[in-house]
Amino acid sequence: MEDFKPVNPLILVRHGDYHQSSGKLSESGKITISNLLPKLALFITDPVIFTSPKLRAWQSAEIFIHTYNPEFRILSLLDYEKFDQEDQGPLFHNIFGLHKRKKDLILITHLPVVEKILKQLTGKEVDSNRLETGTAVIIDHLTKRAVIVHGHYELEIE
């Protein structure tokens, strides 16, 4: 995977582990996201971060914000729910249109959204067990190559 060097990648991050009762990130969730950052640093130069409005995703995004000091946007719940529809609509095109502005896009989100965007942009599906919390998928929008990155491993999606 040494030859995987996307320009302005889309990075989909599944939020860290969280407490079911409160929705807050657990300590292990914070650690998992923090451990992911050094692996992603090779791919991030000028990021824009979008996040789900749910607390666990927002708290995961805060860890990125303290590291990269990026442009940052929280998607409204109404906009975010559009990701659950079959037709992604203007929100989908608005977010990915930022590639034309030469930004690295980081979307901190949830499993169904990661799976849907991965399939829509690359045509590839992956076993959801590979997309555990605290995992990122880096997509090269030009070549349609995608790599799963976790604190302990990297795996190209075939």
FENDABEL-V413143 format. One record per backbone hydrogen bond with DSSP energy under -0.5 kcal/mol. NH is the residue of the N-H (numbers start at 1). CO is the residue of the C=O. If there is no record, write none. Layout:
nh: (NH | NH)
co: (CO | CO)
//
This chain:
nh: (4 | 5 | 8 | 10 | 11 | 11 | 12 | 12 | 13 | 13 | 14 | 14 | 15 | 15 | 19 | 20 | 23 | 26 | 30 | 31 | 32 | 33 | 34 | 35 | 36 | 37 | 38 | 39 | 40 | 41 | 43 | 44 | 44 | 45 | 48 | 49 | 50 | 50 | 51 | 52 | 57 | 58 | 59 | 60 | 61 | 62 | 63 | 63 | 64 | 65 | 66 | 67 | 67 | 68 | 69 | 71 | 73 | 75 | 75 | 80 | 81 | 82 | 82 | 83 | 84 | 85 | 88 | 92 | 93 | 94 | 95 | 96 | 97 | 98 | 98 | 99 | 100 | 101 | 102 | 103 | 104 | 105 | 105 | 106 | 107 | 108 | 108 | 109 | 109 | 113 | 114 | 115 | 116 | 117 | 118 | 119 | 120 | 121 | 122 | 123 | 123 | 124 | 130 | 131 | 134 | 134 | 135 | 136 | 137 | 138 | 139 | 139 | 140 | 141 | 144 | 147 | 148 | 149 | 150 | 155 | 157 | 158)
co: (1 | 3 | 6 | 139 | 9 | 105 | 10 | 137 | 11 | 107 | 12 | 135 | 13 | 109 | 24 | 18 | 19 | 17 | 26 | 27 | 28 | 29 | 30 | 31 | 32 | 33 | 34 | 36 | 36 | 37 | 40 | 40 | 41 | 43 | 104 | 71 | 48 | 106 | 73 | 108 | 54 | 54 | 55 | 56 | 57 | 58 | 59 | 60 | 60 | 61 | 62 | 63 | 64 | 64 | 65 | 47 | 49 | 51 | 73 | 76 | 77 | 78 | 79 | 80 | 81 | 82 | 86 | 88 | 89 | 90 | 91 | 92 | 93 | 94 | 95 | 96 | 97 | 98 | 99 | 98 | 46 | 9 | 103 | 48 | 11 | 50 | 106 | 13 | 107 | 110 | 110 | 111 | 112 | 113 | 114 | 115 | 116 | 117 | 118 | 118 | 119 | 118 | 127 | 128 | 14 | 15 | 132 | 149 | 12 | 147 | 10 | 137 | 145 | 139 | 140 | 138 | 155 | 136 | 153 | 148 | 146 | 156)
//
